[in-house]
Amino acid sequence: MNLERKIAVIGLGYVGLPLAIEYGKKYRVLGFDINAERVAELKRGEDRTLEADLEGMKQATNLYKKTGNKGLSFSANVEDLRLFDTFIVTVPTPIDEYNNPNLLPLLKASEMLGKVLKKGDIIIYESTVYPGCTEEDCVPVLEKTSGLTFNKDFFCGYSPERINPGDKVNTLTKIKKITSGSTPEIADLVDALYSSILENGTHKAPNIKVAEAAKAIENAQRDVNISFMNELALIFDRVGIDTNDVIEAAGTKWNFLKYRPGLVGGHCISVDPYYLAHKAKALGYNPQVILSGRSVNNSVPNFIAHKVLKLMIQKDLKIKDANVLVLGVTFKENCPDVRNTKVIEIGRELEDFGVKVDYYDPWADSAEVKHEYGVDLLQKFDDKKAYQSIIACVSHNEFLTFDFAKYKSQGAVIFDVKNFVDRNLVDGRL
């Protein structure tokens, strides 16, 4: 099988950049992004997402500078794509304000590629979608803009992303990838391409729809499992017992799955179930379990805010104009990713009651948080300021040594969302 493909990776975020680097060590690769600022940053050898292996990126870019026919380069110029024959699309697939799939970035990327497509080209999608999206939504756009015929002139593949932001153990080369193609021959080629950069191999799905569905249920399953734990937390709060104590006790049984309650945000788990639900409803089925899980998980930020207010009242603390410190804004620990974080919702609910909220997160980019959520992060933490409550939302390494005892001694309410604060210091936890 001829694997002498020239690969262009479309979208250089958390998913696309690691792919571009790994392929760039063996193939001629173009890392493409419509954001010229992002391209300039990467050309300087920098990466704000902290996901890139900078040494690997340097190795791949130097290979191109040395050979000209292998290695990695970056561009924001669409015309540069014409020199490539294999396109891997890694653009975001978010939801809109009504929790409906927003395919605009995916369809715009498909339209752009349609203008540069040639006979024999392959487009591989990695973006999370519902089953059928590649062939029913993307392919018509490719055909219309290119004037070419699907599975005759050009072909498609689907290999869902499995990048876990901030995870330095389960990195791209160490995870097993699902692959698929629009014909048996293309499926074999796509599988061989991914196999050439992965240590743990691939799983070749029988068709593209199966691969799309597999990705959708990976995150839907996790979402539903966490929602069960969150619902238990809501119940046990009323009972007056600690949810984590219950989980530890139940976890002594060999087949109990020790999921934990928590905020469910980020670019995948809190989004992907809506894609599956959308497809189900389009086919006339109302997905009750999936949507009920989403409903429970979406209620958790308000529950936390109201619980903190109750604890403050129990301590005779004034609510209006009270100062509350929120520790952590990113959707997970030791990671700068603020996509679809649920932390802000806690703060907004508190502000509705007249509380003054400070957000502190040394990992988050202040400009990005301001742009996405309209919130100003503390540039520097002022340990002299008095707070009536501290909500530990994200267990960054920097917060593991935070002086919660100091604020506890001053009468502040300490609420632990992530179960990492000394239990003797907390007034409540999820």
Secondary structure as UniProt FT lines:
FT   STRAND          6..10
FT   TURN            14..15
FT   HELIX           16..24
FT   TURN            25..26
FT   STRAND          28..32
FT   HELIX           36..43
FT   TURN            44..45
FT   TURN            48..49
FT   HELIX           54..67
FT   STRAND          71..75
FT   HELIX           78..83
FT   STRAND          86..89
FT   TURN            97..98
FT   HELIX           104..114
FT   TURN            115..116
FT   TURN            119..120
FT   STRAND          122..125
FT   TURN            131..132
FT   HELIX           134..138
FT   HELIX           139..146
FT   TURN            151..153
FT   STRAND          154..158
FT   TURN            165..166
FT   HELIX           172..174
FT   STRAND          177..179
FT   HELIX           184..195
FT   TURN            196..197
FT   STRAND          202..204
FT   HELIX           208..239
FT   HELIX           243..250
FT   TURN            251..252
FT   TURN            254..255
FT   TURN            266..271
FT   HELIX           272..282
FT   TURN            283..284
FT   HELIX           288..314
FT   TURN            315..316
FT   TURN            320..321
FT   STRAND          323..327
FT   TURN            333..334
FT   TURN            339..340
FT   HELIX           343..351
FT   TURN            352..354
FT   STRAND          356..360
FT   TURN            362..363
FT   HELIX           366..373
FT   TURN            383..384
FT   STRAND          389..392
FT   HELIX           397..399
FT   TURN            400..401
FT   HELIX           404..409
FT   TURN            410..411
FT   STRAND          413..416
FT   HELIX           423..425
FT   STRAND          428..429
//
